[in-house]
Amino acid sequence: MRIEFLGTAAADACPDPFCECEYCEAFRKAGGKSIRMRSSMLLNDNLIIDLGPDLLVAANRRGTSFAKVRYTLQTHPHNDHADPTTMYMRSDDCLPEGLVTMTYALSPAAVDVWDHVMEDHHRSFREADVQARHHIEIVEITPWQAFSLGPYEVQSIKASHAQPELQAMLFAIRDTRDGSTFFYGTDTGPLPSDTWARLADLGWRFDLFTLDHTRGFRSDLPGHLGENGFMAEVAAARSAGVIDTTTQVIATHFAHHSVFPHEQLAERCAANGYEPAYDGMVVTIPR
């Protein structure tokens, strides 16, 4: 499985364009890997996690289109992960060429949000012709549901993020072609104590484990993890057996007010046994 981090920041990005704090000024001075867009992922060039606001820039940086992406998973509908202009660019109104129909797995709450921001407020993405106009096929999912998207086996997991009715989710993904496994866990605070044991009971063990680190080196807040919370969840996952010494552990989804420029961040993370993601980072598993 080829996994590319298209964006690795929280909603405010790094740097925040309206901020001159010491962190943002340090990001601007450092440039390179210290500049972060809002979080999204690309797997094997055919599956995207989160239709966020920076996919346009990510595609342009790569020099490619996302027209052939066949599958999308939506973690939750906050606007740094689900952007209406991104969906609009798929619509027939924009006359896209070469676009394939994309199977889009998201919560009922996320569908409701898309309906609220859609250009035609009298229609719904649950209507077949609206889906056809945007070249999507919607599959509504809920936390703790197992399902398939093409060659991928997916297990949704309930996140600890925002209001329960938002149905925010994390994802365990297995590529059935080579058996490689990936955990994507951005936008969550401390998880219920049985989460990792439940995944272990379902037969999951991860080659790559990616988790929220929004709060950087500050304490956790409801809905997000900092350094201590991140390490506590990694320890719990290891104790449950879903990760081991061969698992690559990566932090992502950084807020501007809590982390160092990338090189300093990497040194601190390495001292604790994991590494920080950066925009454009590619991981191939099995390694």
C-alpha positions as a Markdown table, in Angstrom:
| # | Residue | x | y | z |
|---|---|---|---|---|
| 1 | Met | 0.0 | 0.0 | 0.0 |
| 2 | Arg | 1.3 | 3.5 | -0.9 |
| 3 | Ile | 0.1 | 6.1 | 1.5 |
| 4 | Glu | 0.6 | 9.8 | 0.9 |
| 5 | Phe | 0.0 | 12.6 | 3.4 |
| 6 | Leu | -1.6 | 15.4 | 1.3 |
| 7 | Gly | -2.0 | 17.7 | 4.3 |
| 8 | Thr | -0.9 | 17.4 | 7.9 |
| 9 | Ala | -2.3 | 20.4 | 9.8 |
| 10 | Ala | -5.4 | 21.1 | 11.8 |
| 11 | Ala | -8.1 | 23.6 | 10.8 |
| 12 | Asp | -5.9 | 26.7 | 11.3 |
| 13 | Ala | -3.0 | 25.3 | 9.1 |
| 14 | Cys | 0.7 | 25.9 | 9.7 |
| 15 | Pro | 1.3 | 28.8 | 9.6 |
| 16 | Asp | -2.1 | 30.4 | 10.2 |
| 17 | Pro | -2.3 | 33.1 | 7.6 |
| 18 | Phe | -3.8 | 35.5 | 10.1 |
| 19 | Cys | -1.3 | 34.8 | 12.9 |
| 20 | Glu | 2.1 | 36.2 | 13.9 |
| 21 | Cys | 2.7 | 34.0 | 17.0 |
| 22 | Glu | 6.3 | 32.8 | 17.5 |
| 23 | Tyr | 5.4 | 29.4 | 16.0 |
| 24 | Cys | 3.8 | 30.7 | 12.8 |
| 25 | Glu | 6.8 | 33.1 | 12.3 |
| 26 | Ala | 9.1 | 30.2 | 12.8 |
| 27 | Phe | 7.2 | 28.1 | 10.2 |
| 28 | Arg | 7.5 | 30.9 | 7.7 |
| 29 | Lys | 11.2 | 31.3 | 8.3 |
| 30 | Ala | 11.8 | 27.5 | 8.1 |
| 31 | Gly | 9.6 | 26.8 | 5.1 |
| 32 | Gly | 9.7 | 23.4 | 3.5 |
| 33 | Lys | 8.2 | 20.6 | 5.7 |
| 34 | Ser | 7.2 | 23.2 | 8.3 |
| 35 | Ile | 4.4 | 24.5 | 6.0 |
| 36 | Arg | 1.3 | 22.4 | 6.4 |
| 37 | Met | -2.1 | 22.3 | 4.7 |
| 38 | Arg | -5.3 | 20.9 | 6.2 |
| 39 | Ser | -5.3 | 17.2 | 6.7 |
| 40 | Ser | -6.2 | 14.6 | 4.0 |
| 41 | Met | -4.7 | 11.3 | 2.7 |
| 42 | Leu | -4.2 | 9.5 | -0.6 |
| 43 | Leu | -3.9 | 5.7 | -0.7 |
| 44 | Asn | -2.6 | 4.0 | -3.9 |
| 45 | Asp | -3.8 | 6.9 | -6.0 |
| 46 | Asn | -7.4 | 5.7 | -5.8 |
| 47 | Leu | -8.7 | 6.3 | -2.3 |
| 48 | Ile | -8.8 | 9.7 | -0.6 |
| 49 | Ile | -9.6 | 10.2 | 3.1 |
| 50 | Asp | -11.4 | 13.6 | 3.6 |
| 51 | Leu | -12.5 | 15.9 | 0.8 |
| 52 | Gly | -11.0 | 18.9 | 2.5 |
| 53 | Pro | -10.3 | 22.5 | 1.4 |
| 54 | Asp | -6.7 | 22.0 | 0.3 |
| 55 | Leu | -7.1 | 19.2 | -2.3 |
| 56 | Leu | -6.7 | 21.7 | -5.1 |
| 57 | Val | -3.3 | 22.8 | -3.8 |
| 58 | Ala | -2.3 | 19.2 | -3.1 |
| 59 | Ala | -3.1 | 18.2 | -6.7 |
| 60 | Asn | -1.2 | 21.1 | -8.1 |
| 61 | Arg | 1.8 | 20.4 | -5.9 |
| 62 | Arg | 1.8 | 16.8 | -7.2 |
| 63 | Gly | 1.2 | 17.8 | -10.8 |
| 64 | Thr | -1.6 | 15.4 | -11.1 |
| 65 | Ser | -5.4 | 15.3 | -11.0 |
| 66 | Phe | -7.6 | 13.3 | -8.7 |
| 67 | Ala | -10.0 | 12.5 | -11.5 |
| 68 | Lys | -9.4 | 8.7 | -11.2 |
| 69 | Val | -9.9 | 8.5 | -7.5 |
| 70 | Arg | -12.6 | 5.8 | -7.1 |
| 71 | Tyr | -13.2 | 5.8 | -3.3 |
| 72 | Thr | -13.4 | 8.3 | -0.5 |
| 73 | Leu | -13.7 | 8.0 | 3.3 |
| 74 | Gln | -15.0 | 10.9 | 5.3 |
| 75 | Thr | -13.9 | 11.1 | 8.9 |
| 76 | His | -16.4 | 13.8 | 9.8 |
| 77 | Pro | -18.0 | 16.9 | 8.3 |
| 78 | His | -16.0 | 19.8 | 10.0 |
| 79 | Asn | -15.1 | 22.2 | 7.2 |
| 80 | Asp | -11.3 | 21.6 | 7.5 |
| 81 | His | -12.1 | 18.0 | 6.4 |
| 82 | Ala | -15.2 | 18.5 | 4.2 |
| 83 | Asp | -15.2 | 21.5 | 1.9 |
| 84 | Pro | -18.2 | 22.4 | -0.3 |
| 85 | Thr | -16.1 | 23.9 | -3.0 |
| 86 | Thr | -14.2 | 20.6 | -3.4 |
| 87 | Met | -17.5 | 18.8 | -4.0 |
| 88 | Tyr | -18.6 | 21.6 | -6.3 |
| 89 | Met | -15.6 | 21.1 | -8.5 |
| 90 | Arg | -16.8 | 17.5 | -9.2 |
| 91 | Ser | -20.2 | 18.7 | -10.4 |
| 92 | Asp | -21.3 | 18.9 | -14.0 |
| 93 | Asp | -21.5 | 22.7 | -13.5 |
| 94 | Cys | -17.7 | 22.7 | -13.7 |
| 95 | Leu | -17.6 | 20.6 | -16.9 |
| 96 | Pro | -14.9 | 18.1 | -15.5 |
| 97 | Glu | -13.4 | 15.7 | -18.1 |
| 98 | Gly | -12.0 | 12.2 | -17.4 |
| 99 | Leu | -13.8 | 12.0 | -14.0 |
| 100 | Val | -14.8 | 8.5 | -12.8 |
| 101 | Thr | -17.6 | 7.8 | -10.4 |
| 102 | Met | -16.4 | 7.8 | -6.8 |
| 103 | Thr | -17.9 | 5.7 | -4.1 |
| 104 | Tyr | -18.1 | 8.0 | -1.1 |
| 105 | Ala | -18.5 | 6.5 | 2.4 |
| 106 | Leu | -19.6 | 8.9 | 5.1 |
| 107 | Ser | -21.9 | 9.2 | 8.0 |
| 108 | Pro | -25.6 | 10.3 | 7.8 |
| 109 | Ala | -24.6 | 13.4 | 9.7 |
| 110 | Ala | -22.0 | 14.2 | 7.1 |
| 111 | Val | -24.6 | 13.8 | 4.3 |
| 112 | Asp | -26.8 | 16.2 | 6.1 |
| 113 | Val | -24.0 | 18.8 | 6.3 |
| 114 | Trp | -23.3 | 18.4 | 2.5 |
| 115 | Asp | -27.1 | 19.0 | 1.9 |
| 116 | His | -26.9 | 22.2 | 4.0 |
| 117 | Val | -24.1 | 23.7 | 2.0 |
| 118 | Met | -25.0 | 22.4 | -1.4 |
| 119 | Glu | -25.5 | 25.0 | -4.1 |
| 120 | Asp | -29.1 | 23.9 | -4.5 |
| 121 | His | -30.6 | 23.9 | -1.0 |
| 122 | His | -33.8 | 22.3 | -2.1 |
| 123 | Arg | -32.1 | 19.1 | -3.1 |
| 124 | Ser | -30.3 | 16.3 | -1.2 |
| 125 | Phe | -27.2 | 14.2 | -1.9 |
| 126 | Arg | -29.4 | 11.2 | -1.1 |
| 127 | Glu | -31.1 | 11.8 | -4.5 |
| 128 | Ala | -29.7 | 9.6 | -7.3 |
| 129 | Asp | -29.6 | 12.5 | -9.9 |
| 130 | Val | -27.7 | 14.8 | -7.5 |
| 131 | Gln | -25.1 | 12.0 | -6.9 |
| 132 | Ala | -24.9 | 11.5 | -10.7 |
| 133 | Arg | -24.4 | 15.2 | -11.2 |
| 134 | His | -21.4 | 15.1 | -8.8 |
| 135 | His | -20.1 | 11.7 | -10.1 |
| 136 | Ile | -20.5 | 10.0 | -6.7 |
| 137 | Glu | -22.2 | 7.1 | -5.2 |
| 138 | Ile | -22.9 | 7.6 | -1.5 |
| 139 | Val | -22.6 | 4.8 | 1.0 |
| 140 | Glu | -23.8 | 5.9 | 4.5 |
| 141 | Ile | -21.8 | 4.4 | 7.3 |
| 142 | Thr | -21.8 | 4.6 | 11.1 |
| 143 | Pro | -19.1 | 3.9 | 13.8 |
| 144 | Trp | -18.1 | 0.3 | 14.3 |
| 145 | Gln | -19.2 | -0.8 | 10.9 |
| 146 | Ala | -17.2 | -3.2 | 8.7 |
| 147 | Phe | -17.5 | -2.7 | 4.9 |
| 148 | Ser | -15.6 | -2.9 | 1.6 |
| 149 | Leu | -14.6 | -0.3 | -0.9 |
| 150 | Gly | -13.2 | -2.1 | -4.0 |
| 151 | Pro | -10.0 | -3.9 | -2.9 |
| 152 | Tyr | -10.1 | -2.4 | 0.6 |
| 153 | Glu | -11.6 | -3.8 | 3.8 |
| 154 | Val | -12.6 | -1.0 | 6.1 |
| 155 | Gln | -13.5 | -0.9 | 9.8 |
| 156 | Ser | -14.9 | 2.4 | 11.1 |
| 157 | Ile | -14.2 | 3.3 | 14.7 |
| 158 | Lys | -16.0 | 5.8 | 16.9 |
| 159 | Ala | -13.8 | 8.9 | 17.5 |
| 160 | Ser | -13.9 | 11.0 | 20.6 |
| 161 | His | -14.5 | 14.3 | 18.8 |
| 162 | Ala | -17.2 | 17.0 | 18.9 |
| 163 | Gln | -20.8 | 16.1 | 19.5 |
| 164 | Pro | -21.8 | 12.4 | 19.4 |
| 165 | Glu | -24.4 | 13.2 | 16.7 |
| 166 | Leu | -21.6 | 14.3 | 14.4 |
| 167 | Gln | -20.6 | 10.6 | 14.2 |
| 168 | Ala | -16.9 | 11.3 | 13.8 |
| 169 | Met | -14.9 | 8.3 | 12.8 |
| 170 | Leu | -11.4 | 6.8 | 12.6 |
| 171 | Phe | -10.6 | 4.1 | 10.1 |
| 172 | Ala | -8.8 | 0.7 | 9.9 |
| 173 | Ile | -8.0 | -0.2 | 6.3 |
| 174 | Arg | -6.7 | -3.4 | 4.8 |
| 175 | Asp | -5.6 | -3.7 | 1.2 |
| 176 | Thr | -6.7 | -7.2 | 0.3 |
| 177 | Arg | -4.2 | -7.5 | -2.6 |
| 178 | Asp | -1.2 | -7.6 | -0.3 |
| 179 | Gly | -2.7 | -7.7 | 3.2 |
| 180 | Ser | -1.1 | -4.4 | 4.3 |
| 181 | Thr | -2.9 | -2.5 | 7.0 |
| 182 | Phe | -3.3 | 1.2 | 8.0 |
| 183 | Phe | -4.9 | 3.0 | 10.9 |
| 184 | Tyr | -5.9 | 6.6 | 10.4 |
| 185 | Gly | -6.9 | 8.3 | 13.6 |
| 186 | Thr | -7.0 | 12.1 | 13.2 |
| 187 | Asp | -9.5 | 14.3 | 15.1 |
| 188 | Thr | -10.0 | 12.4 | 18.3 |
| 189 | Gly | -9.3 | 12.9 | 22.0 |
| 190 | Pro | -8.6 | 10.0 | 24.4 |
| 191 | Leu | -10.5 | 7.0 | 23.3 |
| 192 | Pro | -12.7 | 4.6 | 25.3 |
| 193 | Ser | -10.5 | 2.1 | 27.1 |
| 194 | Asp | -11.9 | -0.9 | 25.2 |
| 195 | Thr | -11.3 | 0.6 | 21.7 |
| 196 | Trp | -7.9 | -1.2 | 21.0 |
| 197 | Ala | -9.0 | -4.5 | 22.5 |
| 198 | Arg | -12.1 | -4.4 | 20.4 |
| 199 | Leu | -10.0 | -3.9 | 17.3 |
| 200 | Ala | -7.7 | -6.7 | 18.3 |
| 201 | Asp | -10.7 | -9.0 | 18.8 |
| 202 | Leu | -11.7 | -8.1 | 15.2 |
| 203 | Gly | -8.3 | -9.4 | 14.0 |
| 204 | Trp | -6.6 | -6.1 | 13.3 |
| 205 | Arg | -2.8 | -5.4 | 13.6 |
| 206 | Phe | -1.4 | -2.4 | 11.8 |
| 207 | Asp | 1.7 | -1.9 | 9.6 |
| 208 | Leu | 1.2 | 1.9 | 9.8 |
| 209 | Phe | -0.5 | 3.7 | 12.7 |
| 210 | Thr | -1.3 | 7.4 | 12.3 |
| 211 | Leu | -2.9 | 9.4 | 15.1 |
| 212 | Asp | -4.0 | 12.9 | 16.0 |
| 213 | His | -1.4 | 15.2 | 17.6 |
| 214 | Thr | -3.3 | 18.5 | 17.3 |
| 215 | Arg | -2.3 | 19.9 | 20.7 |
| 216 | Gly | 1.4 | 19.4 | 20.0 |
| 217 | Phe | 3.3 | 19.6 | 23.4 |
| 218 | Arg | 0.3 | 21.0 | 25.3 |
| 219 | Ser | -2.2 | 19.0 | 27.3 |
| 220 | Asp | -5.1 | 17.2 | 25.6 |
| 221 | Leu | -8.4 | 19.0 | 25.1 |
| 222 | Pro | -11.8 | 17.4 | 24.4 |
| 223 | Gly | -11.7 | 16.1 | 20.8 |
| 224 | His | -7.9 | 16.3 | 20.3 |
| 225 | Leu | -4.7 | 14.8 | 21.6 |
| 226 | Gly | -1.4 | 16.3 | 22.7 |
| 227 | Glu | 2.0 | 14.6 | 23.2 |
| 228 | Asn | 1.0 | 12.8 | 26.4 |
| 229 | Gly | -2.3 | 11.7 | 25.1 |
| 230 | Phe | -0.8 | 10.5 | 21.9 |
| 231 | Met | 1.8 | 8.4 | 23.7 |
| 232 | Ala | -0.9 | 7.0 | 26.0 |
| 233 | Glu | -3.0 | 5.8 | 23.1 |
| 234 | Val | 0.1 | 4.3 | 21.4 |
| 235 | Ala | 0.9 | 2.4 | 24.6 |
| 236 | Ala | -2.7 | 1.2 | 24.9 |
| 237 | Ala | -2.7 | 0.0 | 21.3 |
| 238 | Arg | 0.6 | -1.8 | 21.8 |
| 239 | Ser | -0.7 | -3.4 | 25.0 |
| 240 | Ala | -3.8 | -4.7 | 23.1 |
| 241 | Gly | -1.6 | -6.1 | 20.3 |
| 242 | Val | -2.8 | -4.0 | 17.4 |
| 243 | Ile | 0.6 | -2.5 | 17.0 |
| 244 | Asp | 4.1 | -4.0 | 17.7 |
| 245 | Thr | 7.7 | -3.2 | 17.2 |
| 246 | Thr | 7.4 | -3.5 | 13.4 |
| 247 | Thr | 4.6 | -0.9 | 13.2 |
| 248 | Gln | 5.5 | 2.5 | 11.9 |
| 249 | Val | 3.9 | 5.1 | 14.2 |
| 250 | Ile | 3.3 | 8.6 | 12.8 |
| 251 | Ala | 1.7 | 11.7 | 14.3 |
| 252 | Thr | -0.3 | 14.1 | 12.2 |
| 253 | His | -2.9 | 16.9 | 12.3 |
| 254 | Phe | -0.8 | 19.6 | 14.0 |
| 255 | Ala | -2.2 | 23.0 | 15.1 |
| 256 | His | 0.0 | 26.1 | 14.7 |
| 257 | His | 0.0 | 27.1 | 18.3 |
| 258 | Ser | 1.6 | 23.9 | 19.8 |
| 259 | Val | 4.5 | 22.6 | 17.7 |
| 260 | Phe | 8.0 | 23.5 | 16.6 |
| 261 | Pro | 9.2 | 23.7 | 13.0 |
| 262 | His | 9.5 | 20.3 | 11.4 |
| 263 | Glu | 13.2 | 19.5 | 12.1 |
| 264 | Gln | 12.9 | 20.3 | 15.8 |
| 265 | Leu | 9.5 | 18.5 | 15.9 |
| 266 | Ala | 11.1 | 15.4 | 14.4 |
| 267 | Glu | 13.9 | 15.3 | 17.0 |
| 268 | Arg | 11.4 | 15.5 | 19.8 |
| 269 | Cys | 9.1 | 12.9 | 18.4 |
| 270 | Ala | 12.0 | 10.5 | 17.6 |
| 271 | Ala | 13.1 | 10.7 | 21.3 |
| 272 | Asn | 9.6 | 9.3 | 22.1 |
| 273 | Gly | 9.7 | 6.6 | 19.5 |
| 274 | Tyr | 7.5 | 8.0 | 16.7 |
| 275 | Glu | 7.8 | 10.5 | 13.8 |
| 276 | Pro | 5.8 | 13.5 | 12.6 |
| 277 | Ala | 4.2 | 13.5 | 9.2 |
| 278 | Tyr | 4.7 | 16.3 | 6.7 |
| 279 | Asp | 2.9 | 17.3 | 3.5 |
| 280 | Gly | 3.9 | 15.1 | 0.6 |
| 281 | Met | 5.3 | 12.4 | 2.9 |
| 282 | Val | 5.0 | 8.9 | 1.3 |
| 283 | Val | 5.0 | 5.6 | 3.2 |
| 284 | Thr | 5.0 | 2.3 | 1.5 |
| 285 | Ile | 3.9 | -0.9 | 3.3 |
| 286 | Pro | 5.0 | -3.5 | 3.6 |
| 287 | Arg | 8.4 | -1.7 | 3.8 |
